[in-house]
Amino acid sequence: MNDSELSRPRPVIGLTTYLEQSQTGVWDVPAAFLPQVYFDSVTRAGGIAVLLPPQPANPAIAAGVLDRLDGLIITGGKDVDPARYGQSSHAATDEPRPDRDDWEHELLLEAIARELPFLGICRGAQMLNVVLGGTLHQHLPDVVGHGGYQAGGGVFNAVEVELHPQSQLHGLLDGGTAPLAVPVYHHQSIDRVGERLVVTARSLEGVVQAVELDGVPFGVAVQWHPEQDDADIRLFAGLVDAAAQYRADRQREERS
């Protein structure tokens, strides 16, 4: 990105973060955490990245935050609490993180209400589905019979997915008819699809890999990890472009 591009007004994109025990120097404390590849992808796509740590939330607080944003990314991380979709925890499901679940729930509801452009990534796709009344497969190996969607040890596997040809996702990724290889690291997946969501990508064996929110300019969520492919920022660019349009439309309304 050159100096001219950096000087242009750029949309502000909020990214949710994890609250994790972290060590640095003499300190060993809970801290907001997000891998650099997430916000690097936003800045390379032309946006300004702002980190949103888990915190007490209600509709007014979520609205106050989103008033200052042009786009939102719900990032990956620990499993969504199964109680939110009426299930008991599987033995392989992470300990609940109610602080993050509550925070992202409020942010998503408010983003949907105001049609703020958003992108869900891995957990973000699952959280969106749960917020809209859907359910999850808590342990995908029980469903497909193998662990190929999560190799473990921080190693991302490549899985081929088929994009729905009439989807926004297909357009963003210049999809043809051939499957697209994407980096995955998840042991859960969408089961019953939430209200207003449309499945727009599946793996070759039928596992849901992307959904889109019907009736909004940009509401896309993928089960894979686009931030792990530094040669392909098209999903982030799509979000940033939609956020720039949202910002322009909002400023036009404020002037009228």
C-alpha positions as CSV (number, residue, x, y, z in Angstrom):
1,M,0.0,0.0,0.0
2,N,1.6,3.3,-1.1
3,D,1.4,6.7,0.7
4,S,-1.4,7.9,-1.5
5,E,-3.6,4.9,-0.6
6,L,-2.7,5.3,3.1
7,S,-3.8,8.9,3.1
8,R,-7.4,8.1,1.8
9,P,-10.2,7.8,4.3
10,R,-10.4,4.1,5.1
11,P,-13.2,2.1,6.8
12,V,-12.8,1.0,10.4
13,I,-13.2,-2.7,11.0
14,G,-13.6,-4.1,14.5
15,L,-12.3,-7.6,15.2
16,T,-13.3,-9.6,18.3
17,T,-10.5,-11.0,20.4
18,Y,-9.9,-13.8,22.9
19,L,-9.4,-13.3,26.6
20,E,-6.5,-15.6,27.5
21,Q,-3.9,-16.1,30.2
22,S,-0.8,-14.6,28.6
23,Q,2.9,-14.3,29.5
24,T,5.2,-11.4,28.6
25,G,8.3,-10.5,30.5
26,V,7.5,-10.8,34.2
27,W,3.8,-10.7,33.6
28,D,1.4,-13.6,33.6
29,V,-2.1,-12.1,33.3
30,P,-5.4,-12.4,31.4
31,A,-5.1,-10.4,28.3
32,A,-6.9,-9.7,25.0
33,F,-5.3,-11.7,22.3
34,L,-5.6,-12.0,18.5
35,P,-3.1,-13.5,16.0
36,Q,-1.5,-10.8,13.9
37,V,-2.6,-12.4,10.7
38,Y,-6.2,-11.3,11.3
39,F,-5.5,-7.6,11.5
40,D,-2.7,-7.7,9.0
41,S,-5.3,-9.0,6.5
42,V,-7.6,-6.1,7.2
43,T,-4.9,-3.5,6.8
44,R,-3.6,-5.1,3.6
45,A,-7.2,-5.0,2.2
46,G,-7.4,-1.2,2.9
47,G,-9.1,-1.1,6.3
48,I,-8.2,0.2,9.7
49,A,-8.2,-2.6,12.3
50,V,-9.6,-2.1,15.8
51,L,-9.6,-4.8,18.4
52,L,-12.7,-5.5,20.5
53,P,-11.9,-7.4,23.7
54,P,-14.6,-9.4,25.5
55,Q,-16.4,-7.2,28.0
56,P,-19.8,-6.9,29.7
57,A,-22.4,-6.2,27.0
58,N,-25.9,-5.1,26.5
59,P,-27.7,-3.8,23.4
60,A,-26.8,-0.1,24.2
61,I,-23.1,-1.0,24.6
62,A,-23.0,-2.9,21.4
63,A,-24.7,-0.1,19.6
64,G,-22.2,2.4,21.0
65,V,-19.3,0.3,19.7
66,L,-20.8,-0.2,16.3
67,D,-21.6,3.5,15.9
68,R,-17.9,3.9,15.5
69,L,-17.3,1.1,13.1
70,D,-17.9,0.5,9.4
71,G,-17.5,-3.3,9.5
72,L,-17.1,-6.2,11.9
73,I,-15.2,-9.5,12.0
74,I,-16.2,-12.2,14.4
75,T,-12.9,-14.2,14.6
76,G,-12.0,-17.8,15.4
77,G,-11.4,-19.3,18.9
78,K,-12.9,-21.6,21.5
79,D,-16.2,-23.4,21.1
80,V,-19.5,-21.7,21.6
81,D,-21.3,-22.8,24.8
82,P,-23.7,-25.7,23.8
83,A,-26.2,-24.5,26.3
84,R,-26.9,-21.6,23.8
85,Y,-28.4,-24.1,21.4
86,G,-30.0,-26.4,23.9
87,Q,-27.4,-29.2,24.2
88,S,-25.2,-30.6,26.9
89,S,-21.4,-30.5,26.4
90,H,-19.7,-33.2,24.4
91,A,-16.5,-34.5,26.0
92,A,-14.5,-32.8,23.3
93,T,-16.1,-29.4,23.6
94,D,-14.2,-26.6,25.2
95,E,-15.0,-25.1,28.5
96,P,-17.6,-22.4,28.0
97,R,-16.5,-18.8,27.5
98,P,-19.7,-16.9,28.4
99,D,-17.9,-13.5,28.4
100,R,-17.0,-13.9,24.7
101,D,-20.3,-15.6,23.8
102,D,-22.3,-12.7,25.4
103,W,-20.2,-10.0,23.8
104,E,-20.3,-11.5,20.2
105,H,-24.0,-12.2,20.5
106,E,-24.8,-8.6,21.2
107,L,-22.5,-7.3,18.5
108,L,-24.0,-9.7,15.9
109,L,-27.6,-8.8,16.7
110,E,-26.8,-5.1,16.5
111,A,-24.8,-5.5,13.3
112,I,-27.6,-7.4,11.7
113,A,-30.2,-4.9,12.8
114,R,-28.3,-2.0,11.2
115,E,-27.0,-4.0,8.2
116,L,-23.4,-3.3,9.2
117,P,-21.1,-5.4,6.9
118,F,-19.7,-8.4,8.8
119,L,-17.5,-11.4,8.2
120,G,-17.5,-14.5,10.4
121,I,-14.5,-16.8,10.6
122,C,-14.6,-20.3,11.9
123,R,-16.1,-19.8,15.4
124,G,-17.6,-16.6,13.9
125,A,-19.7,-18.7,11.5
126,Q,-20.8,-21.0,14.3
127,M,-21.6,-18.0,16.6
128,L,-23.7,-16.4,13.8
129,N,-25.6,-19.6,13.3
130,V,-26.3,-20.0,17.0
131,V,-27.4,-16.4,17.4
132,L,-30.0,-16.9,14.6
133,G,-31.4,-20.1,16.2
134,G,-29.2,-22.8,14.6
135,T,-27.3,-25.7,16.2
136,L,-23.9,-27.2,15.8
137,H,-22.3,-30.6,15.5
138,Q,-20.2,-30.6,18.6
139,H,-17.6,-33.0,17.4
140,L,-17.3,-33.5,13.6
141,P,-15.3,-36.8,13.8
142,D,-18.5,-38.3,15.2
143,V,-20.3,-37.2,12.0
144,V,-17.8,-37.8,9.2
145,G,-15.7,-40.5,10.8
146,H,-12.3,-38.8,10.7
147,G,-10.4,-35.8,12.1
148,G,-9.4,-34.3,8.7
149,Y,-10.9,-30.9,9.5
150,Q,-8.7,-30.4,12.5
151,A,-5.2,-31.9,12.3
152,G,-4.2,-30.6,15.8
153,G,-1.0,-29.0,16.9
154,G,-1.8,-25.8,15.2
155,V,-1.5,-27.3,11.7
156,F,-4.1,-26.2,9.1
157,N,-5.3,-28.8,6.7
158,A,-6.5,-28.0,3.2
159,V,-10.0,-29.0,2.4
160,E,-11.8,-28.6,-0.9
161,V,-15.1,-26.8,-0.9
162,E,-17.8,-26.2,-3.5
163,L,-19.2,-22.7,-3.7
164,H,-22.8,-22.1,-4.6
165,P,-22.7,-20.4,-8.0
166,Q,-25.3,-17.8,-7.2
167,S,-23.7,-16.7,-3.9
168,Q,-21.9,-13.6,-3.0
169,L,-19.1,-15.8,-1.9
170,H,-18.7,-17.2,-5.4
171,G,-18.4,-13.7,-6.8
172,L,-15.9,-12.6,-4.1
173,L,-13.6,-15.6,-4.8
174,D,-14.0,-15.5,-8.6
175,G,-15.3,-19.1,-8.2
176,G,-15.6,-21.3,-11.2
177,T,-16.9,-24.8,-11.3
178,A,-13.9,-26.5,-9.7
179,P,-13.7,-27.0,-5.9
180,L,-11.6,-24.4,-4.0
181,A,-9.0,-25.6,-1.5
182,V,-9.2,-23.7,1.8
183,P,-7.3,-23.9,5.2
184,V,-9.3,-25.4,8.0
185,Y,-8.9,-26.0,11.7
186,H,-12.3,-26.9,13.3
187,H,-13.8,-29.9,15.1
188,Q,-17.3,-28.5,15.1
189,S,-19.6,-27.4,12.3
190,I,-23.0,-26.0,11.5
191,D,-25.8,-28.6,11.9
192,R,-29.3,-27.0,11.7
193,V,-29.0,-23.7,9.8
194,G,-30.2,-20.6,11.6
195,E,-33.0,-18.3,10.3
196,R,-32.2,-16.1,7.3
197,L,-29.0,-18.0,6.7
198,V,-28.3,-19.6,3.3
199,V,-25.6,-22.3,2.9
200,T,-23.2,-21.1,0.2
201,A,-20.3,-23.6,0.5
202,R,-19.9,-27.2,1.5
203,S,-16.9,-29.6,1.6
204,L,-17.1,-32.4,-0.9
205,E,-18.6,-34.7,1.8
206,G,-21.3,-32.2,2.7
207,V,-20.0,-30.4,5.8
208,V,-21.2,-26.7,5.8
209,Q,-18.3,-24.4,5.1
210,A,-20.0,-21.1,4.5
211,V,-23.3,-19.3,5.1
212,E,-24.6,-15.9,4.1
213,L,-27.3,-13.7,5.7
214,D,-30.2,-13.1,3.3
215,G,-31.3,-9.6,2.7
216,V,-28.2,-7.6,3.7
217,P,-25.5,-6.0,1.6
218,F,-22.7,-8.1,3.2
219,G,-23.2,-10.8,5.8
220,V,-20.7,-13.6,5.0
221,A,-19.4,-16.3,7.3
222,V,-16.9,-19.1,6.5
223,Q,-15.9,-22.1,8.5
224,W,-12.3,-21.9,7.1
225,H,-9.5,-19.5,8.0
226,P,-8.9,-17.0,5.1
227,E,-6.4,-15.1,7.3
228,Q,-4.0,-18.1,7.0
229,D,-3.6,-17.6,3.2
230,D,-1.5,-14.4,2.9
231,A,-1.6,-14.6,-0.9
232,D,-5.4,-14.3,-0.9
233,I,-7.2,-11.4,0.9
234,R,-10.3,-11.3,-1.3
235,L,-12.7,-12.0,1.5
236,F,-11.2,-9.2,3.6
237,A,-11.2,-6.9,0.5
238,G,-14.9,-7.7,0.0
239,L,-15.6,-6.8,3.6
240,V,-13.6,-3.6,3.4
241,D,-15.3,-2.5,0.1
242,A,-18.7,-3.1,1.7
243,A,-17.6,-1.2,4.8
244,A,-16.5,1.7,2.7
245,Q,-19.9,1.8,1.0
246,Y,-21.6,1.6,4.4
247,R,-19.5,4.5,5.6
248,A,-20.3,6.6,2.6
249,D,-24.0,5.9,2.8
250,R,-24.1,6.8,6.5
251,Q,-22.2,10.1,5.9
252,R,-24.6,10.9,3.1
253,E,-27.6,10.3,5.3
254,E,-26.1,12.5,8.1
255,R,-25.6,15.4,5.7
256,S,-29.2,15.2,4.3
